[in-house]
Amino acid sequence: MAKLYFRYGAMGSSKTANAIMVRHNYLERGQKVLMLKPRLDNRDGETIVASRCGLRCECAFIEDLDRFDLTQFDCLIVDECQFLTKAQVERLVYVVDEIGVPVICYGLRADFQGNLFEGSQWLLAWADTIEEVKTICWCGRKATCNARVIGGRVVKEGEQIVLGGNESYVSLCRKHWAQGMLRQP
């Protein structure tokens, strides 16, 4: 039976690397995988999914999902799923429940202010399996929060979606996120 999976983690927890490796495992077994991402994520190139550790693969856009015969795939993998809309998550639920193809989504749970992203909210509500991809804060505790950093300081105001990587975001435990503490003084 197909399932909808939501695998979330803070920035830098290797979500994309995990997604690319899961894709590789399917391909290695002769199965067909459709790797997807939202069109707005253009940091690594238009149709590329890339991890910080250097793993890369081709992908399509979630917005083009209806162009594919989804019955031809053994699995769909979606990176940066926090950027999905409710309607896109509903479409993935349909793929799982009506077409019978498993969907594995990777993304952030919450933004730099601690608020849920739209895609994450609906995946938390509807996913069959929810798994955390863990990483750690500079203090050694589990990092669950994404801090936006501008000029060497944690900021908590601004647009919800500002694309960036290590230059713009750092994972912190809840305590150090609340304190805005990037490292021990």
Buried (B, 14 or more C-beta within 10 A) or exposed (E): EBEBBBBBBBBBBBBBBBBBEBBEEBBEEEEEBBBBBBEEBEEBEEBBBBBEEEBEBEBBBBBEBEEEEBEEBBBBBBBBBBBBBEEBBEBBBEBBBEBEBBBBBBBBBBBBBBEBBBBBBBBBEBBBEBBBBEBBBBEEEBBBBBBBBEEEEBBEEEEEEEEEEEEBBBBBBBEBBBEEBBEEE
